[in-house]
């Protein structure tokens, strides 16, 4: 969590903004890899 907080990315997780988190963490390729969708699916499965 320290890494996420120090980069300001924790706010995207708190607000469930998967696309913005994925964009910052993975770069522009996140769309091609559907990383935001994978995060959303995992969250929905385990919440």
C-alpha positions as a Markdown table, in Angstrom:
| # | Residue | x | y | z |
|---|---|---|---|---|
| 1 | Unk | 0.0 | 0.0 | 0.0 |
| 2 | Unk | 2.9 | 2.4 | 0.6 |
| 3 | Unk | 3.8 | 2.2 | -3.0 |
| 4 | Unk | 0.3 | 3.0 | -4.1 |
| 5 | Unk | -0.2 | 5.8 | -1.6 |
| 6 | Unk | 3.2 | 7.4 | -2.4 |
| 7 | Unk | 2.1 | 7.6 | -6.1 |
| 8 | Unk | -1.4 | 8.8 | -5.3 |
| 9 | Unk | -3.0 | 5.7 | -6.9 |
| 10 | Unk | -4.8 | 4.6 | -3.8 |
| 11 | Unk | -7.6 | 7.1 | -4.5 |
| 12 | Unk | -8.4 | 5.2 | -7.7 |
| 13 | Unk | -8.9 | 2.0 | -5.7 |
| 14 | Unk | -11.0 | 3.7 | -3.0 |
| 15 | Unk | -13.3 | 5.1 | -5.7 |
| 16 | Unk | -13.3 | 1.8 | -7.7 |
| 17 | Unk | -11.9 | 3.7 | -10.7 |
| 18 | Unk | -10.4 | 0.6 | -12.3 |
| 19 | Unk | -9.6 | 2.3 | -15.7 |
| 20 | Unk | -7.6 | 5.2 | -14.1 |
| 21 | Unk | -5.8 | 2.9 | -11.7 |
| 22 | Unk | -4.9 | 0.5 | -14.6 |
| 23 | Unk | -3.8 | 3.4 | -16.8 |
| 24 | Unk | -1.4 | 4.7 | -14.1 |
| 25 | Unk | -0.1 | 1.3 | -13.1 |
| 26 | Unk | 0.2 | -0.4 | -16.5 |
| 27 | Unk | 0.4 | 2.5 | -18.9 |
| 28 | Unk | -1.6 | 3.0 | -22.1 |
| 29 | Unk | -1.4 | -0.7 | -22.9 |
| 30 | Unk | -4.0 | -1.4 | -20.1 |
| 31 | Unk | -6.8 | -1.0 | -22.7 |
| 32 | Unk | -5.4 | -3.6 | -25.0 |
| 33 | Unk | -4.9 | -6.0 | -22.1 |
| 34 | Unk | -8.3 | -5.2 | -20.6 |
| 35 | Unk | -6.6 | -4.8 | -17.2 |
| 36 | Unk | -9.4 | -2.5 | -15.9 |
| 37 | Unk | -12.0 | -5.1 | -16.7 |
| 38 | Unk | -10.0 | -7.9 | -15.1 |
| 39 | Unk | -9.7 | -5.7 | -11.9 |
| 40 | Unk | -13.4 | -5.0 | -11.9 |
| 41 | Unk | -14.2 | -8.7 | -12.4 |
| 42 | Unk | -11.9 | -9.8 | -9.5 |
| 43 | Unk | -13.3 | -7.1 | -7.2 |
| 44 | Unk | -16.9 | -8.2 | -8.0 |
| 45 | Unk | -16.0 | -11.8 | -7.4 |
| 46 | Unk | -14.3 | -11.3 | -4.0 |
| 47 | Unk | -16.1 | -8.3 | -2.5 |
